[in-house]
Amino acid sequence: MISFIIYKFIVCAVVFGLSLGVAAYATLWERKFAAFLQDRVGPDRAGWHGILQPLADGGKMFFKEEIVPNLSNRFLFILGPSLFMMTALMTGAVIPWGADFTMDGKVYSAQITDINIGVLYLFGVVSVGVYGIMIGGWASNNKFALLGAIRASSQMISYEIAMGISVIALVITSGGTLSLREIVGQQDAGVANIVWQPLGFLIFFICALAETNRAPFDLPECESELVGGYHTEYSSMKLGLFLFAEYINMFISSAIMSAFYFGGFNFPFAQELYNAMGLEAGSFWITLIGFGAFFTKIFIFICVFMWVRWTLPRFRYDQLMNLGWKILIPLSLLNLALTVVVEFLRGHIQF
Amino acid sequence: MAIQLTNRSKVVSNKEQSFSERLYLPAIVKGMLITFSHLFKKTPTVRYPDQLRSRAGIYRGQHVLKRDENGAERCTACGMCAVACPAEAITMENGERKKGEEHLYREEKYATKYEINMLRCIFCGLCEEACPKEAIFLTDRIVDAEYERDTFVYGKDKLVEKIDKRIDVSIRETKEVAEFKKIPGLKHNELFDNSKQLKKGKH
């Protein structure tokens, strides 16, 4: 029992550290990648090719003055970014980071917890994440922040619907299981879900862009229209929490997309590779290699997120709402209907 | 149809979007491929101060008040540069050369105080063109940044070149001037010989 608790603590700490570390270096990679796409060189003065830049940015955030507006609601002002950060980190609890491994005869899973309603948990936590932005915008006592918060929250709840329906289609393809480990496990036996759900993947990707408030859906935080949107009045560490939580959201969205549609920690010819390396099932090395493959997919997705950001112009608010409600929801319903027909023809479901 | 005076008008297209244009996805993918291609292009970034950008040969930077072959200052405080300067950056005070200072100053009148306000100066080079004594030139040195505004007024200590460290301004001499200097018989082109005056005892 004690060792179980200790092990879970270790996994929690590792996932927490991983999320924060990836978010920190995602800030640097965003700037470097954006620079490469724009024919220039990103930050490269701090350390070798700028590798110490996140440390400098973090230090700058720490040394700045914490300003709380006079007429704002103090409790809510501090609660907003904290809530946003908490929900961003909580989503990392159900993602399968690697295969199970055995050590001293006991089986350990490389996942904080594998609840059998993993997908539902994910959507629940993402919905609560909207509260963080709303509270932050309201508590700032600033009209522009409020407008930004309203736009952000309406955008997030609109795109959650299309995301949910496209994931229902994925769940039907995976045989009705909501547990993420089983969804990933089934892709080991067959082909990756992208083959069965191309339209679903496209809808999920667009909705993930909207959920993480990233371009071209970054109207809530653009500077040309809303000064800073919901984080106008924030400074120092609370602003740091907002920005960091956005990058953690991006990281987790990439992880979810890789797990759902691209097979998570599986990759083609994995078993041949393990046999050639002489690793038997349950070895820790298999877990590590699987984690490496998963991380590569996550990295590619993060690059695609940034690639889209620096290619497309921003959506106007009415265009955004139009896309979410009038185009993506019918498309995801169509995807659901098509999925049911295909699964019936495959013989997986009976009427 | 209205009367057209010229045939330069362009008819604006009012076509409806085709299906693939309304999808936006093909256009988005095309745009993303263009952005992707920029990953493999060379960056024109110059990593200052490790790398310096090369400057043109006739770059106009900080001024220099030149001396002649004998080491005497050429400037005679005639004021042509001050008049030519569009930014009114040059000021000077003149003085008479005393006996015993013939090796310091070329002619009887010289500039006791010569100041250029580097904040006003626009580095146009009109002073260099106006000078009849070939005294002031612009070199390719960059004027340093300073902390106080007053320190930007450069006096003779910063402008006159040192006797042992001459600055080469031959690149600023145009072809026409070089040709003109070869014409014999013009008193302007005779080499100025200080020794005759010294022997006669005049100053």
Interface residues (C-beta under 8 A of the other chain):
Chain A: A35 F36 L37 Q38 D39 R40 V41 D44 W307 V308 W310 T311 L312
Chain B: I28 G31 M32 I34 T35 F36 H38 L39 K41 T43 P44 T45 R47
